[in-house]
């Protein structure tokens, strides 16, 4: 896989990889950025959430689990001193639907974390990643 990152100004960049989609990346003004885009460490969390989320969605679809949808709430702690790496990451999966089987949900999360999610595999070598889930019972008309 290849990617390119181009400086716009200061610590404001734009980058793209083989998918050929440009992504703006920026930092806080105090670090020579303009605070106009997602910060690099935020992108790491978004990559983690979307990678494991895709796995879970695919696994549950194969199991024919009828979800109304789901979200992943990510809470990460960072070291106080540089390089300010993540010291812990927690993923809370929030599943929306009616009559969902907790066993299927838990198994999908486990498979993603233990076998399929590349981003989790890289990160968990240096930071503990924990997971939890909850179910929000709702009918189709409850969600936009």
C-alpha positions, 0 to 999 in steps of 0.5 A: 500500500502506498500513500502521499501526504502534501503540506498545505501550510504549516501543519495542515496537510492533505493526503491520499492512499490507493483508494484515491480519496483526499483526506485533510489532516490538521493540528491545533493552532498552537502546533502550527496548524489551523485546526481546520481538519481532523488531527492525526491521532483522531484519525487513528481512532477513526481508523480503528472504529471503522475497521472493527465496525466493518468487521462486525457489520459483515459478521452480523450480516452473514449471521442474518442479524437484523440490526437497525444500526450501530455506533462505536463510542471510542474513549482513549487515554493518552500519555501526559508526556511526548510522544503522547501515545495512547495508553488505553482505548475502550470501544463501546458498541451500541447496537440498535434493534429489537430482539437482538441476541447478545451472543451473536453481538459479542461473538462478532466483536470478539472475531473482529478484535481477535482475528480480522481487524488489522488496525486493532492488531497493530494497536493492541501490540502497544496499547490495551484495547477493551470492548463492551456493548449495549443494546438499545431496543427500538423500532424502525420508526424510532430512528431517522 
